[in-house]
Amino acid sequence: MENMEKRVVDYLRVSITDRCNLRCRYCMPDKGISLVPHSETLRYEELLRVVACAARAGIQKIKVTGGEPLVRRGVLGFLEKLRGIKGIRQVTMTTNGILLPQFLPQLAQIGVEAVNVSLDTLNPETFRAITRRDGLADVLRGIDAALTLGLRIKINAVPIAGLNEDELPALAELAKDKPLDVRFIELMPIGCGAAFTPVKTDEVRHRLEQAFGPLMPWEGRRGNGPARYVSVEGFAGKIGFISPLSHSFCRTCNRLRLTATGLLKPCLASGNAVPLWPLLRTGAGDAQLTALLEKTITQKPLAQDFAQMNASCPEQKKMAQIGG
């Protein structure tokens, strides 16, 4: 495929559940989603086998996602076993932060290196309006505790017109006195998110420049993803922008996604998904599974197509079902 030799795919996002303890408006309906039966969710042993085969196919970094990964029973043991797979150099995770305080000591002991926390507001009422739940104080307490334990923290904020667009400088200012990064992620038109209006990256940058002055480009590495970072004078951390709509990063995208039901997606914004569960549950060998992973990597598309995804893959339109 054109230019594939220039793109290294070494990062796998592994969703372990479609369940979540929040109901964020851009992610799922008020009453939640039709949950996948436990029998159709990959067992931890199956997930570990996929990751081991993925490592043979060149994957080196794992991000554990959900839903909310911390709601799945046994997650700590799973994370510890992930850390022991040959070829996997890094294990990190995403969370909404509600349960983070109670899991933190074990996460640090296991060796989880970094945690991405989804946080779209610092206002308790707005938090309740967006997530349909309470819990902001727990999230903020978890962030501070994680920093104390030495974990790398990134805050993921989704700017949405009419919901939190006036709070963008306040969210960015979390990186002023704390050694963490705040990333602003453009809302993608997937599932419930299609009903909202995103605040594009250029507008976010403009608002931040008005509040803090010049944003200075920063070319260093701050993780494994596509964020582009800037420095702000006097800030301990960096500000990042993930702009899948207005500033495409498709040709440098290094990731695959595995859903909790065993669908391997070479691109988030694609209806194409490779079902791995038939191989896992019909006796296929590791060589066959590894070969399928390698083939999927070579067929990773060079450009996103949200319209095609929403048209061809309606059953996977909600982010909680795909993996955040």
C-alpha positions in Angstrom: 0.0 0.0 0.0 1.2 3.5 -0.8 3.7 4.9 1.8 3.0 2.1 4.3 6.7 1.5 4.6 7.0 5.0 6.2 4.3 4.3 8.8 5.2 2.1 11.8 2.2 0.6 13.5 3.3 -0.4 17.0 0.4 0.7 19.2 -2.7 -1.3 20.1 -5.6 0.1 22.1 -7.4 -2.8 23.8 -10.9 -2.3 25.1 -11.8 -4.7 27.9 -15.4 -3.7 28.4 -18.3 -1.7 26.9 -19.6 -0.9 30.4 -19.1 2.5 32.0 -20.1 4.2 35.2 -20.8 7.6 33.4 -23.2 8.5 30.7 -21.4 11.2 28.8 -23.8 12.9 26.3 -21.5 12.6 23.3 -20.7 8.9 24.1 -23.9 7.1 24.9 -27.6 7.7 25.5 -29.1 8.6 28.9 -30.2 5.0 29.5 -27.0 3.6 28.3 -26.3 1.1 25.5 -27.4 -2.5 24.9 -24.6 -4.2 26.8 -22.8 -7.1 25.2 -23.4 -10.4 27.2 -20.4 -11.5 29.2 -20.2 -14.6 27.0 -19.5 -12.4 24.0 -16.8 -10.3 25.7 -13.3 -11.6 25.2 -12.0 -13.3 28.3 -8.8 -12.0 29.8 -6.9 -15.1 28.6 -8.1 -14.4 25.1 -7.1 -10.7 25.3 -3.6 -11.7 26.5 -3.2 -14.1 23.7 -4.1 -11.5 21.1 -1.6 -9.1 22.6 1.1 -11.7 22.6 0.5 -12.4 18.9 0.3 -8.6 18.3 3.7 -8.3 19.9 5.1 -10.8 17.3 3.5 -8.6 14.6 5.4 -5.5 15.8 3.1 -4.0 18.5 5.1 -2.7 21.4 2.7 -0.4 23.3 -0.7 -1.2 24.8 -3.4 1.2 25.9 -6.1 -0.4 28.0 -9.5 1.3 27.4 -13.3 0.7 27.8 -16.0 1.8 28.3 -14.4 2.4 31.7 -11.7 -0.3 32.2 -11.7 0.0 36.0 -15.3 -1.3 36.2 -14.3 -4.8 35.0 -13.5 -7.3 37.7 -10.0 -8.6 37.7 -8.5 -5.7 35.8 -5.4 -5.4 38.0 -4.4 -9.0 37.4 -4.9 -8.5 33.7 -2.7 -5.4 33.6 0.0 -7.2 35.5 0.0 -10.0 33.0 0.1 -7.6 30.1 3.3 -6.1 31.6 4.9 -9.5 31.4 4.3 -10.2 27.7 7.5 -10.5 25.7 7.9 -7.5 23.3 5.5 -5.2 25.1 7.5 -2.2 26.2 4.7 -0.1 27.7 1.2 -0.5 29.2 -0.9 2.6 29.9 -4.6 3.1 30.3 -7.5 5.5 29.9 -10.1 6.2 32.6 -12.8 8.7 33.4 -11.1 9.0 36.8 -14.1 8.2 39.0 -12.5 5.0 40.4 -8.9 6.1 40.0 -8.3 7.0 43.7 -9.0 3.4 45.0 -6.9 1.7 42.3 -3.9 4.0 42.2 -1.5 2.3 44.6 -1.9 -1.1 42.8 -1.6 0.5 39.3 1.7 2.1 40.3 2.9 -1.1 41.9 2.1 -3.1 38.8 4.0 -0.7 36.6 1.3 1.1 34.6 3.4 4.0 33.4 0.8 6.6 32.4 -2.9 7.3 32.7 -5.1 9.4 30.4 -8.0 10.9 32.3 -11.1 12.2 30.5 -12.2 15.5 31.9 -14.3 18.1 30.0 -15.1 20.6 32.8 -14.0 21.8 36.2 -17.5 22.9 37.1 -19.5 20.3 39.2 -22.8 21.4 37.6 -21.4 21.2 34.1 -19.8 17.8 34.9 -23.2 16.5 35.9 -24.8 17.9 32.8 -22.2 16.3 30.5 -21.7 13.0 32.3 -25.2 12.7 33.8 -23.5 11.7 37.1 -21.6 13.3 40.0 -18.0 12.6 40.7 -15.9 15.5 39.8 -14.2 15.7 43.2 -13.2 12.0 42.9 -11.6 12.7 39.5 -9.6 15.6 40.7 -8.5 13.8 43.8 -7.4 10.9 41.7 -5.3 13.1 39.4 -3.5 14.7 42.3 -2.8 11.2 43.9 -1.5 9.8 40.6 0.9 12.7 40.3 2.1 12.1 43.9 2.8 8.4 43.0 4.8 9.5 39.9 2.5 8.4 37.2 2.4 10.4 34.0 -1.0 12.1 33.6 -2.7 13.5 30.5 -6.0 15.2 30.7 -8.2 14.6 27.6 -10.8 17.3 27.1 -13.4 17.4 24.3 -14.4 21.0 23.5 -18.1 21.1 22.6 -20.0 24.2 21.6 -22.7 25.2 24.1 -21.3 22.8 26.8 -17.8 23.7 27.9 -16.3 26.1 25.3 -16.0 28.9 27.9 -13.9 26.6 30.2 -11.1 25.9 27.8 -8.6 28.3 29.4 -9.5 26.9 32.9 -8.9 23.4 31.7 -5.6 24.3 30.1 -4.5 26.0 33.3 -4.4 22.6 35.0 -1.0 22.3 33.3 0.2 25.5 34.8 1.1 24.3 38.3 0.9 20.5 37.9 3.4 18.4 35.8 0.7 17.1 33.5 -0.4 17.6 30.0 -3.9 18.8 28.9 -4.9 17.7 25.4 -7.9 19.1 23.5 -9.5 16.5 21.3 -11.8 17.4 18.4 -15.2 15.7 18.8 -15.6 13.0 16.2 -19.0 12.5 14.5 -19.5 9.0 15.9 -22.8 7.9 17.4 -24.1 10.3 19.9 -21.2 12.7 19.2 -22.8 13.5 15.8 -25.5 15.4 17.5 -23.1 18.0 19.0 -21.0 20.8 17.4 -17.3 20.5 18.0 -15.0 23.4 18.8 -12.2 23.0 16.2 -8.6 23.1 17.1 -7.9 26.5 15.5 -10.7 28.1 17.7 -9.3 26.4 20.8 -5.9 27.7 20.1 -7.3 31.2 19.5 -9.1 31.2 22.9 -5.9 30.0 24.7 -3.7 32.6 23.1 -6.2 35.3 24.2 -5.9 34.0 27.7 -2.2 33.1 28.0 -0.3 34.7 25.1 1.7 33.0 22.4 1.6 29.2 22.2 5.1 28.0 21.3 5.4 24.9 19.2 7.0 22.0 21.0 8.4 19.1 19.0 9.4 16.6 21.7 7.6 13.3 22.4 4.9 13.2 25.1 3.5 9.7 24.5 2.5 7.4 21.7 -0.4 9.2 20.0 -1.0 11.9 17.4 -1.2 15.0 19.7 0.7 18.1 18.7 2.0 20.0 21.7 2.7 23.6 22.5 4.5 25.3 25.5 3.0 28.1 27.4 5.3 30.4 29.4 5.1 29.7 33.1 3.4 26.3 32.6 4.8 23.1 34.2 3.1 20.9 31.6 2.3 21.1 27.9 -0.9 21.7 26.0 -1.7 19.3 23.2 -4.2 19.2 20.3 -5.6 16.1 18.7 -7.3 17.2 15.5 -8.7 14.3 13.4 -11.1 16.5 11.5 -9.3 19.8 10.9 -5.6 18.7 10.8 -5.6 15.0 9.8 -2.8 12.8 11.1 -3.8 9.7 9.2 -0.5 9.1 7.4 1.4 9.0 10.6 -1.2 7.1 12.7 0.5 4.2 14.4 -2.5 2.4 16.1 -4.9 -0.4 15.8 -8.0 -0.9 18.1 -9.3 -4.1 19.5 -12.9 -4.0 20.8 -14.1 -6.0 23.8 -15.9 -8.3 21.5 -12.8 -9.2 19.5 -13.1 -6.9 16.5 -9.8 -5.6 15.3 -10.2 -2.1 13.7 -7.3 -0.8 11.7 -8.9 2.7 11.8 -11.4 4.3 14.2 -13.2 6.0 11.3 -13.7 2.9 9.2 -16.5 0.4 9.0 -14.0 -2.3 8.3 -13.2 -4.6 11.3 -11.6 -8.0 11.4 -13.3 -10.5 13.7 -10.7 -12.3 15.8 -13.1 -14.1 18.1 -13.8 -16.9 15.6 -10.1 -17.8 15.6 -9.8 -17.5 19.3 -12.8 -19.8 19.9 -12.4 -22.4 17.1 -8.9 -23.7 17.9 -6.8 -21.6 15.5 -3.1 -21.5 16.3 -1.0 -18.5 17.3 0.7 -18.5 13.9 -2.7 -18.0 12.1 -3.7 -15.3 14.5 -0.4 -13.5 14.2 -0.6 -13.7 10.4 -4.1 -12.1 10.5 -2.8 -9.3 12.7 0.1 -8.6 10.3 -2.2 -8.6 7.4 -4.5 -6.1 9.1 -1.5 -3.8 9.8 -0.5 -3.8 6.1 -4.1 -2.9 5.1 -4.5 0.0 7.5 -6.1 2.8 5.4 -4.2 6.0 4.7 -7.3 8.2 5.3 -10.2 8.3 7.6 -13.9 8.1 6.5 -16.4 8.8 9.2 -19.3 8.8 6.8 -18.4 5.4 5.5 -18.0 4.1 9.1 -21.4 5.4 10.2 -23.1 4.0 7.1 -21.5 0.5 7.1 -21.1 -0.2 10.8 -24.2 1.1 12.7 -23.8 -1.5 15.4 -20.4 -0.1 16.4 -21.3 3.6 16.3 -21.0 4.4 20.0 -17.5 5.1 21.4 -18.1 2.9 24.4 -18.6 0.0 22.1 -15.5 0.7 20.1 -13.1 1.6 22.8 -12.2 5.2 23.7 
